[in-house]
Amino acid sequence: MRPKRSLRWLSLPIIASLALALSGCSSVDFGNGFLPSSSMGVTNHTGPITNFWTTSWVILFGVGFIAWGLLAWAMIVYRRRKGETGIPAQLRYNNPIEALFTIVPLILVVGFFILTARTMSDIEKPTANPDVQIQVIGKQWSWDFNYLHENVYESGIQVQPDQVNKKVSEMPVLHLPVNQTVELDLQSRDVIHSFWVVQFLYKKDVFPGRWNHEYFTPTKVGLYTGKCAELCGEFHSMMLFRVSVDTPEQYAAYIQSLKDKNQIGQLSINDSRNQNLPGNGASAGSKG
């Protein structure tokens, strides 16, 4: 009689946890791991990132439910009952259980390491001869873009001290052609920034005096949100930009508009206010 009663009490916290988890999310959010729904299929990397994220949470929730269930079972089955006194029987040196507590976490850690290494290796793999190569230059508190193949540039308006809210029209826009391979070369003019396109599910730190790189292929036409993800000073929250993934015709028209505004050539990284960085000679300015 007692085992059935214990099993009934054991099932209550598990059912309550499942009901709470499932009631707080829609099928779309749960299936996407609560990542931005607008990120689905935006680049060739968003799918693998989403799969890695959701798989990790499924495994972790499974481990959590087992641990919570065992904890509840031990609390109910081995609770002190009426009339019992003294210290309960002490158990020690249970080799099978101790081996289980060692082997299972080891398998989980190794498995997560392999999944992480494989996903990161695919994301960070350089693209040979990309269709588009763009220099992204961070500055307090905006962005410059050098389109290397087209030999044109766009310079973002920096936030002014008397500016309360940055207008959408003043945000710099990075234009990318859909279904073409892209290489972004990133560097900062002053402090460390972080280039983050929210729907791309990826961000990359932007350092002064050192080039960092990002490789991907945008696969869905649209306008996406970008921001700096590294605290970089007073107006960090206003260091915003947008990314426009264009059709080939739209991209060509945008490049022509920069030429029409005489924004031809490249903005030099040597305009950095940090003039005493290591390697500030030819190597630092070779891409500017």
Protein Blocks (a to p, Z undefined) as FASTA:
>chain_A
ZZmmmmmmmmmmmmmmmmmmmmmpcfklmmnoopafklgokbmmlmmmmmmmmmmmmmmm
mmmmmmmmmmmmmmmmmpccehiacjddddehilklmmmmmmmmmmmmmmmmmmmmmmmm
mmmpccehifbdcdddddddddddddfknopacddddddfklmbdcfklpccddddehia
cddddddfkbacddddfklopacdddehiacddddddfbecddddddfbdebjklmmmcc
ddddddfklmmmmmmmmmmnopgcjddfklpfblkbghilmmlmmmZZ
